[in-house]
Amino acid sequence: MTNRLLRRHASAIFRAALQAADPAAAVTRYFARRRLSHFRNIYVVGAGKAGASMALAAERALGRRITAGLINVKDGHLARLRRIELNQCGHPVPDARGEAGSERIAAIA
C-alpha cells in the first residue's frame, strides 16, 4: 500500500471513530431505535460537558413530548433549547450552582 492510501484509510477510520463517539449522534441513534410515541410526559435530566448537545438531540427527537428538563453543564457549554433548561456550573471543581442544580434534578427525577 502506498503512503497516500494508508493516510486515506487512517483518515476514514479517524472520522468514523469521531462519528461513533459523538454524544448528540448517540442520543439520536438511541431514540431512533425506540418506540416512544405512546409517552406524553417525558422529563429529561442529566449532567456533563456534552449535556447541551445531547439535550438538543433529545429535543429534536422528542419535541413536544418533553414536559420539562434540567441538565447541569460546564460554564459556556450551551445550546438553544426550548423545553430543557441548562444550568451552568463549575467543572472540574463542583460549586454551589452545580449542587443546587443537582437538587433540582433529583426533585424532577
N, CA, C and O atoms as a GROMACS GRO file, in nm:
protein
  436
    1MET      N    1   0.083  -0.118   0.000
    1MET     CA    2   0.000   0.000   0.000
    1MET      C    3   0.088   0.124   0.000
    1MET      O    4   0.194   0.127   0.062
    2THR      N    5   0.042   0.225  -0.069
    2THR     CA    6   0.116   0.350  -0.073
    2THR      C    7   0.086   0.432   0.052
    2THR      O    8  -0.014   0.411   0.120
    3ASN      N    9   0.175   0.527   0.078
    3ASN     CA   10   0.153   0.616   0.193
    3ASN      C   11   0.024   0.695   0.177
    3ASN      O   12  -0.047   0.718   0.275
    4ARG      N   13  -0.006   0.735   0.057
    4ARG     CA   14  -0.129   0.812   0.032
    4ARG      C   15  -0.252   0.729   0.065
    4ARG      O   16  -0.346   0.779   0.128
    5LEU      N   17  -0.253   0.603   0.024
    5LEU     CA   18  -0.366   0.515   0.053
    5LEU      C   19  -0.377   0.488   0.203
    5LEU      O   20  -0.487   0.486   0.258
    6LEU      N   21  -0.263   0.468   0.268
    6LEU     CA   22  -0.264   0.447   0.414
    6LEU      C   23  -0.320   0.569   0.486
    6LEU      O   24  -0.398   0.555   0.580
    7ARG      N   25  -0.281   0.688   0.443
    7ARG     CA   26  -0.334   0.810   0.504
    7ARG      C   27  -0.484   0.822   0.484
    7ARG      O   28  -0.558   0.862   0.574
    8ARG      N   29  -0.530   0.786   0.365
    8ARG     CA   30  -0.673   0.793   0.336
    8ARG      C   31  -0.751   0.696   0.425
    8ARG      O   32  -0.857   0.730   0.477
    9HIS      N   33  -0.697   0.575   0.442
    9HIS     CA   34  -0.762   0.476   0.531
    9HIS      C   35  -0.760   0.525   0.676
    9HIS      O   36  -0.861   0.514   0.746
   10ALA      N   37  -0.646   0.578   0.719
   10ALA     CA   38  -0.636   0.627   0.857
   10ALA      C   39  -0.733   0.741   0.880
   10ALA      O   40  -0.797   0.749   0.986
   11SER      N   41  -0.746   0.830   0.784
   11SER     CA   42  -0.839   0.942   0.796
   11SER      C   43  -0.984   0.892   0.803
   11SER      O   44  -1.063   0.944   0.882
   12ALA      N   45  -1.018   0.793   0.723
   12ALA     CA   46  -1.154   0.738   0.725
   12ALA      C   47  -1.183   0.672   0.859
   12ALA      O   48  -1.293   0.686   0.913
   13ILE      N   49  -1.086   0.601   0.913
   13ILE     CA   50  -1.102   0.536   1.044
   13ILE      C   51  -1.121   0.642   1.153
   13ILE      O   52  -1.207   0.628   1.240
   14PHE      N   53  -1.040   0.749   1.146
   14PHE     CA   54  -1.050   0.856   1.245
   14PHE      C   55  -1.187   0.924   1.240
   14PHE      O   56  -1.248   0.948   1.344
   15ARG      N   57  -1.236   0.955   1.118
   15ARG     CA   58  -1.367   1.018   1.104
   15ARG      C   59  -1.478   0.927   1.156
   15ARG      O   60  -1.572   0.974   1.220
   16ALA      N   61  -1.468   0.797   1.130
   16ALA     CA   62  -1.569   0.702   1.178
   16ALA      C   63  -1.568   0.696   1.331
   16ALA      O   64  -1.673   0.686   1.394
   17ALA      N   65  -1.448   0.702   1.390
   17ALA     CA   66  -1.438   0.699   1.536
   17ALA      C   67  -1.500   0.824   1.598
   17ALA      O   68  -1.571   0.815   1.698
   18LEU      N   69  -1.474   0.939   1.538
   18LEU     CA   70  -1.535   1.064   1.588
   18LEU      C   71  -1.687   1.058   1.578
   18LEU      O   72  -1.757   1.099   1.670
   19GLN      N   73  -1.737   1.010   1.467
   19GLN     CA   74  -1.882   1.000   1.450
   19GLN      C   75  -1.943   0.903   1.551
   19GLN      O   76  -2.049   0.930   1.607
   20ALA      N   77  -1.877   0.790   1.574
   20ALA     CA   78  -1.929   0.691   1.668
   20ALA      C   79  -1.930   0.745   1.811
   20ALA      O   80  -2.014   0.705   1.892
   21ALA      N   81  -1.837   0.835   1.842
   21ALA     CA   82  -1.826   0.888   1.978
   21ALA      C   83  -1.903   1.019   1.996
   21ALA      O   84  -1.904   1.073   2.107
   22ASP      N   85  -1.967   1.070   1.893
   22ASP     CA   86  -2.040   1.196   1.902
   22ASP      C   87  -2.160   1.179   1.994
   22ASP      O   88  -2.249   1.100   1.964
   23PRO      N   89  -2.165   1.253   2.106
   23PRO     CA   90  -2.274   1.236   2.203
   23PRO      C   91  -2.412   1.264   2.144
   23PRO      O   92  -2.507   1.191   2.172
   24ALA      N   93  -2.424   1.369   2.064
   24ALA     CA   94  -2.555   1.402   2.006
   24ALA      C   95  -2.598   1.293   1.909
   24ALA      O   96  -2.716   1.256   1.906
   25ALA      N   97  -2.506   1.242   1.830
   25ALA     CA   98  -2.539   1.134   1.737
   25ALA      C   99  -2.581   1.009   1.813
   25ALA      O  100  -2.671   0.936   1.768
   26ALA      N  101  -2.518   0.982   1.927
   26ALA     CA  102  -2.555   0.866   2.007
   26ALA      C  103  -2.698   0.879   2.060
   26ALA      O  104  -2.773   0.781   2.060
   27VAL      N  105  -2.735   0.998   2.103
   27VAL     CA  106  -2.872   1.021   2.151
   27VAL      C  107  -2.972   1.004   2.037
   27VAL      O  108  -3.076   0.941   2.053
   28THR      N  109  -2.938   1.060   1.922
   28THR     CA  110  -3.025   1.046   1.804
   28THR      C  111  -3.044   0.900   1.767
   28THR      O  112  -3.156   0.857   1.741
   29ARG      N  113  -2.934   0.823   1.765
   29ARG     CA  114  -2.944   0.679   1.733
   29ARG      C  115  -3.028   0.607   1.837
   29ARG      O  116  -3.109   0.521   1.802
   30TYR      N  117  -3.011   0.639   1.962
   30TYR     CA  118  -3.086   0.575   2.069
   30TYR      C  119  -3.235   0.595   2.050
   30TYR      O  120  -3.312   0.499   2.052
   31PHE      N  121  -3.276   0.719   2.030
   31PHE     CA  122  -3.419   0.746   2.015
   31PHE      C  123  -3.475   0.692   1.885
   31PHE      O  124  -3.594   0.658   1.879
   32ALA      N  125  -3.395   0.683   1.783
   32ALA     CA  126  -3.442   0.629   1.654
   32ALA      C  127  -3.479   0.481   1.667
   32ALA      O  128  -3.563   0.431   1.591
   33ARG      N  129  -3.418   0.411   1.761
   33ARG     CA  130  -3.444   0.268   1.778
   33ARG      C  131  -3.556   0.240   1.879
   33ARG      O  132  -3.587   0.124   1.904
   34ARG      N  133  -3.615   0.342   1.935
   34ARG     CA  134  -3.717   0.323   2.038
   34ARG      C  135  -3.852   0.369   1.987
   34ARG      O  136  -3.862   0.464   1.908
   35ARG      N  137  -3.955   0.301   2.032
   35ARG     CA  138  -4.092   0.344   2.003
   35ARG      C  139  -4.140   0.424   2.124
   35ARG      O  140  -4.181   0.367   2.225
   36LEU      N  141  -4.135   0.553   2.112
   36LEU     CA  142  -4.168   0.641   2.225
   36LEU      C  143  -4.295   0.720   2.202
   36LEU      O  144  -4.328   0.808   2.283
   37SER      N  145  -4.367   0.692   2.096
   37SER     CA  146  -4.484   0.773   2.063
   37SER      C  147  -4.595   0.763   2.168
   37SER      O  148  -4.678   0.853   2.177
   38HIS      N  149  -4.597   0.656   2.246
   38HIS     CA  150  -4.703   0.642   2.347
   38HIS      C  151  -4.672   0.717   2.477
   38HIS      O  152  -4.756   0.721   2.566
   39PHE      N  153  -4.553   0.776   2.487
   39PHE     CA  154  -4.519   0.857   2.605
   39PHE      C  155  -4.556   1.001   2.577
   39PHE      O  156  -4.520   1.057   2.473
   40ARG      N  157  -4.628   1.062   2.670
   40ARG     CA  158  -4.668   1.201   2.652
   40ARG      C  159  -4.587   1.296   2.739
   40ARG      O  160  -4.553   1.406   2.695
   41ASN      N  161  -4.556   1.256   2.859
   41ASN     CA  162  -4.483   1.341   2.952
   41ASN      C  163  -4.346   1.282   2.978
   41ASN      O  164  -4.331   1.184   3.051
   42ILE      N  165  -4.246   1.342   2.916
   42ILE     CA  166  -4.110   1.295   2.931
   42ILE      C  167  -4.029   1.404   3.000
   42ILE      O  168  -4.034   1.521   2.960
   43TYR      N  169  -3.956   1.366   3.103
   43TYR     CA  170  -3.870   1.457   3.176
   43TYR      C  171  -3.726   1.418   3.146
   43TYR      O  172  -3.689   1.301   3.157
   44VAL      N  173  -3.645   1.516   3.108
   44VAL     CA  174  -3.507   1.491   3.070
   44VAL      C  175  -3.417   1.552   3.177
   44VAL      O  176  -3.427   1.671   3.207
   45VAL      N  177  -3.329   1.470   3.234
   45VAL     CA  178  -3.234   1.519   3.334
   45VAL      C  179  -3.095   1.466   3.300
   45VAL      O  180  -3.080   1.363   3.234
   46GLY      N  181  -2.995   1.539   3.347
   46GLY     CA  182  -2.860   1.491   3.322
   46GLY      C  183  -2.756   1.591   3.368
   46GLY      O  184  -2.788   1.696   3.425
   47ALA      N  185  -2.632   1.556   3.340
   47ALA     CA  186  -2.520   1.643   3.376
   47ALA      C  187  -2.400   1.605   3.290
   47ALA      O  188  -2.383   1.489   3.253
   48GLY      N  189  -2.319   1.704   3.260
   48GLY     CA  190  -2.196   1.676   3.188
   48GLY      C  191  -2.166   1.779   3.080
   48GLY      O  192  -2.254   1.854   3.037
   49LYS      N  193  -2.040   1.781   3.038
   49LYS     CA  194  -1.996   1.878   2.937
   49LYS      C  195  -2.070   1.860   2.805
   49LYS      O  196  -2.092   1.958   2.734
   50ALA      N  197  -2.108   1.738   2.771
   50ALA     CA  198  -2.179   1.712   2.645
   50ALA      C  199  -2.330   1.725   2.663
   50ALA      O  200  -2.406   1.699   2.570
   51GLY      N  201  -2.374   1.763   2.781
   51GLY     CA  202  -2.516   1.769   2.811
   51GLY      C  203  -2.596   1.859   2.720
   51GLY      O  204  -2.708   1.825   2.683
   52ALA      N  205  -2.540   1.974   2.681
   52ALA     CA  206  -2.615   2.067   2.596
   52ALA      C  207  -2.641   2.007   2.459
   52ALA      O  208  -2.753   2.014   2.409
   53SER      N  209  -2.540   1.949   2.398
   53SER     CA  210  -2.560   1.891   2.264
   53SER      C  211  -2.650   1.768   2.271
   53SER      O  212  -2.726   1.742   2.178
   54MET      N  213  -2.641   1.693   2.379
   54MET     CA  214  -2.728   1.576   2.395
   54MET      C  215  -2.873   1.620   2.419
   54MET      O  216  -2.966   1.557   2.369
   55ALA      N  217  -2.892   1.727   2.496
   55ALA     CA  218  -3.027   1.780   2.521
   55ALA      C  219  -3.089   1.831   2.390
   55ALA      O  220  -3.208   1.812   2.366
   56LEU      N  221  -3.008   1.895   2.308
   56LEU     CA  222  -3.058   1.943   2.179
   56LEU      C  223  -3.103   1.825   2.093
   56LEU      O  224  -3.208   1.832   2.028
   57ALA      N  225  -3.025   1.719   2.091
   57ALA     CA  226  -3.064   1.599   2.015
   57ALA      C  227  -3.192   1.538   2.072
   57ALA      O  228  -3.277   1.492   1.996
   58ALA      N  229  -3.205   1.537   2.205
   58ALA     CA  230  -3.327   1.485   2.268
   58ALA      C  231  -3.448   1.570   2.230
   58ALA      O  232  -3.555   1.516   2.201
   59GLU      N  233  -3.432   1.702   2.229
   59GLU     CA  234  -3.542   1.789   2.190
   59GLU      C  235  -3.583   1.765   2.044
   59GLU      O  236  -3.701   1.765   2.012
   60ARG      N  237  -3.485   1.744   1.958
   60ARG     CA  238  -3.516   1.718   1.817
   60ARG      C  239  -3.591   1.586   1.801
   60ARG      O  240  -3.681   1.574   1.719
   61ALA      N  241  -3.552   1.488   1.880
   61ALA     CA  242  -3.614   1.355   1.869
   61ALA      C  243  -3.751   1.348   1.936
   61ALA      O  244  -3.842   1.282   1.885
   62LEU      N  245  -3.766   1.417   2.049
   62LEU     CA  246  -3.887   1.402   2.129
   62LEU      C  247  -3.984   1.518   2.118
   62LEU      O  248  -4.103   1.502   2.143
   63GLY      N  249  -3.934   1.634   2.082
   63GLY     CA  250  -4.019   1.750   2.061
   63GLY      C  251  -4.110   1.783   2.177
   63GLY      O  252  -4.066   1.794   2.291
   64ARG      N  253  -4.239   1.800   2.146
   64ARG     CA  254  -4.337   1.843   2.246
   64ARG      C  255  -4.366   1.740   2.354
   64ARG      O  256  -4.430   1.772   2.455
   65ARG      N  257  -4.320   1.619   2.336
   65ARG     CA  258  -4.342   1.518   2.440
   65ARG      C  259  -4.258   1.546   2.564
   65ARG      O  260  -4.285   1.491   2.671
   66ILE      N  261  -4.157   1.630   2.551
   66ILE     CA  262  -4.077   1.669   2.667
   66ILE      C  263  -4.158   1.767   2.750
   66ILE      O  264  -4.192   1.876   2.704
   67THR      N  265  -4.188   1.727   2.872
   67THR     CA  266  -4.262   1.812   2.964
   67THR      C  267  -4.170   1.917   3.026
   67THR      O  268  -4.205   2.035   3.035
   68ALA      N  269  -4.053   1.872   3.068
   68ALA     CA  270  -3.954   1.961   3.129
   68ALA      C  271  -3.821   1.888   3.135
   68ALA      O  272  -3.813   1.768   3.110
   69GLY      N  273  -3.718   1.963   3.169
   69GLY     CA  274  -3.588   1.901   3.184
   69GLY      C  275  -3.487   1.998   3.240
   69GLY      O  276  -3.503   2.119   3.231
   70LEU      N  277  -3.382   1.941   3.297
   70LEU     CA  278  -3.273   2.021   3.352
   70LEU      C  279  -3.144   1.943   3.338
   70LEU      O  280  -3.136   1.825   3.374
   71ILE      N  281  -3.043   2.010   3.285
   71ILE     CA  282  -2.911   1.949   3.267
   71ILE      C  283  -2.808   2.041   3.331
   71ILE      O  284  -2.804   2.160   3.300
   72ASN      N  285  -2.724   1.988   3.419
   72ASN     CA  286  -2.609   2.062   3.470
   72ASN      C  287  -2.499   2.056   3.364
   72ASN      O  288  -2.458   1.947   3.324
   73VAL      N  289  -2.451   2.172   3.320
   73VAL     CA  290  -2.345   2.177   3.219
   73VAL      C  291  -2.232   2.268   3.266
   73VAL      O  292  -2.251   2.356   3.350
   74LYS      N  293  -2.115   2.244   3.211
   74LYS     CA  294  -1.999   2.328   3.239
   74LYS      C  295  -2.025   2.469   3.186
   74LYS      O  296  -2.090   2.486   3.083
   75ASP      N  297  -1.975   2.568   3.257
   75ASP     CA  298  -1.987   2.707   3.211
   75ASP      C  299  -1.951   2.718   3.064
   75ASP      O  300  -1.847   2.668   3.020
   76GLY      N  301  -2.039   2.785   2.988
   76GLY     CA  302  -2.012   2.810   2.848
   76GLY      C  303  -2.055   2.700   2.752
   76GLY      O  304  -2.052   2.720   2.631
   77HIS      N  305  -2.094   2.585   2.803
   77HIS     CA  306  -2.138   2.473   2.718
   77HIS      C  307  -2.290   2.482   2.701
   77HIS      O  308  -2.366   2.418   2.774
   78LEU      N  309  -2.332   2.563   2.605
   78LEU     CA  310  -2.474   2.595   2.590
   78LEU      C  311  -2.528   2.554   2.455
   78LEU      O  312  -2.452   2.526   2.362
   79ALA      N  313  -2.658   2.551   2.444
   79ALA     CA  314  -2.730   2.528   2.319
   79ALA      C  315  -2.863   2.601   2.330
   79ALA      O  316  -2.910   2.630   2.440
   80ARG      N  317  -2.922   2.632   2.215
   80ARG     CA  318  -3.053   2.698   2.215
   80ARG      C  319  -3.160   2.590   2.227
   80ARG      O  320  -3.185   2.513   2.134
   81LEU      N  321  -3.223   2.586   2.344
   81LEU     CA  322  -3.322   2.483   2.373
   81LEU      C  323  -3.457   2.547   2.402
   81LEU      O  324  -3.465   2.664   2.442
   82ARG      N  325  -3.562   2.470   2.383
   82ARG     CA  326  -3.697   2.520   2.409
   82ARG      C  327  -3.759   2.460   2.534
   82ARG      O  328  -3.831   2.528   2.606
   83ARG      N  329  -3.731   2.334   2.560
   83ARG     CA  330  -3.801   2.263   2.667
   83ARG      C  331  -3.712   2.218   2.781
   83ARG      O  332  -3.761   2.188   2.890
   84ILE      N  333  -3.584   2.213   2.759
   84ILE     CA  334  -3.490   2.166   2.860
   84ILE      C  335  -3.404   2.284   2.905
   84ILE      O  336  -3.348   2.356   2.823
   85GLU      N  337  -3.396   2.303   3.036
   85GLU     CA  338  -3.316   2.412   3.092
   85GLU      C  339  -3.173   2.364   3.113
   85GLU      O  340  -3.149   2.250   3.155
   86LEU      N  341  -3.078   2.451   3.084
   86LEU     CA  342  -2.938   2.423   3.111
   86LEU      C  343  -2.894   2.505   3.231
   86LEU      O  344  -2.916   2.626   3.237
   87ASN      N  345  -2.833   2.438   3.327
   87ASN     CA  346  -2.783   2.503   3.448
   87ASN      C  347  -2.630   2.503   3.441
   87ASN      O  348  -2.566   2.400   3.458
   88GLN      N  349  -2.573   2.621   3.414
   88GLN     CA  350  -2.427   2.631   3.408
   88GLN      C  351  -2.368   2.623   3.547
   88GLN      O  352  -2.419   2.684   3.642
   89CYS      N  353  -2.261   2.548   3.559
   89CYS     CA  354  -2.196   2.533   3.688
   89CYS      C  355  -2.048   2.498   3.670
   89CYS      O  356  -2.001   2.478   3.558
   90GLY      N  357  -1.978   2.489   3.781
   90GLY     CA  358  -1.835   2.468   3.779
   90GLY      C  359  -1.794   2.327   3.738
   90GLY      O  360  -1.862   2.229   3.768
   91HIS      N  361  -1.681   2.322   3.669
   91HIS     CA  362  -1.620   2.194   3.630
   91HIS      C  363  -1.473   2.221   3.603
   91HIS      O  364  -1.444   2.317   3.533
   92PRO      N  365  -1.382   2.146   3.652
   92PRO     CA  366  -1.398   2.017   3.718
   92PRO      C  367  -1.425   2.027   3.868
   92PRO      O  368  -1.454   1.926   3.932
   93VAL      N  369  -1.416   2.145   3.923
   93VAL     CA  370  -1.444   2.161   4.066
   93VAL      C  371  -1.592   2.197   4.083
   93VAL      O  372  -1.636   2.302   4.035
   94PRO      N  373  -1.668   2.112   4.152
   94PRO     CA  374  -1.811   2.141   4.174
   94PRO      C  375  -1.828   2.271   4.252
   94PRO      O  376  -1.743   2.309   4.332
   95ASP      N  377  -1.940   2.338   4.228
   95ASP     CA  378  -1.968   2.461   4.300
   95ASP      C  379  -2.114   2.460   4.347
   95ASP      O  380  -2.187   2.365   4.322
   96ALA      N  381  -2.154   2.568   4.413
   96ALA     CA  382  -2.289   2.577   4.469
   96ALA      C  383  -2.395   2.571   4.359
   96ALA      O  384  -2.504   2.517   4.382
   97ARG      N  385  -2.366   2.626   4.241
   97ARG     CA  386  -2.464   2.621   4.131
   97ARG      C  387  -2.488   2.476   4.088
   97ARG      O  388  -2.602   2.438   4.059
   98GLY      N  389  -2.383   2.398   4.084
   98GLY     CA  390  -2.398   2.256   4.048
   98GLY      C  391  -2.474   2.179   4.155
   98GLY      O  392  -2.554   2.091   4.123
   99GLU      N  393  -2.446   2.211   4.280
   99GLU     CA  394  -2.518   2.146   4.390
   99GLU      C  395  -2.667   2.178   4.384
   99GLU      O  396  -2.751   2.090   4.400
  100ALA      N  397  -2.699   2.305   4.362
  100ALA     CA  398  -2.840   2.345   4.353
  100ALA      C  399  -2.906   2.279   4.232
  100ALA      O  400  -3.021   2.234   4.240
  101GLY      N  401  -2.835   2.273   4.121
  101GLY     CA  402  -2.889   2.206   4.002
  101GLY      C  403  -2.912   2.059   4.026
  101GLY      O  404  -3.012   2.003   3.981
  102SER      N  405  -2.821   1.996   4.097
  102SER     CA  406  -2.836   1.853   4.129
  102SER      C  407  -2.958   1.829   4.216
  102SER      O  408  -3.028   1.730   4.199
  103GLU      N  409  -2.984   1.918   4.310
  103GLU     CA  410  -3.102   1.906   4.394
  103GLU      C  411  -3.230   1.919   4.309
  103GLU      O  412  -3.327   1.847   4.330
  104ARG      N  413  -3.228   2.012   4.215
  104ARG     CA  414  -3.343   2.029   4.127
  104ARG      C  415  -3.361   1.907   4.036
  104ARG      O  416  -3.474   1.864   4.011
  105ILE      N  417  -3.252   1.852   3.987
  105ILE     CA  418  -3.257   1.731   3.904
  105ILE      C  419  -3.318   1.615   3.983
  105ILE      O  420  -3.403   1.542   3.933
  106ALA      N  421  -3.274   1.600   4.108
  106ALA     CA  422  -3.328   1.493   4.194
  106ALA      C  423  -3.478   1.513   4.214
  106ALA      O  424  -3.554   1.416   4.216
  107ALA      N  425  -3.521   1.637   4.231
  107ALA     CA  426  -3.663   1.665   4.252
  107ALA      C  427  -3.744   1.628   4.126
  107ALA      O  428  -3.855   1.576   4.137
  108ILE      N  429  -3.689   1.655   4.008
  108ILE     CA  430  -3.758   1.618   3.884
  108ILE      C  431  -3.766   1.466   3.872
  108ILE      O  432  -3.870   1.411   3.837
  109ALA      N  433  -3.653   1.400   3.901
  109ALA     CA  434  -3.649   1.252   3.891
  109ALA      C  435  -3.740   1.188   3.993
  109ALA      O  436  -3.750   1.066   3.998
   0.00000   0.00000   0.00000
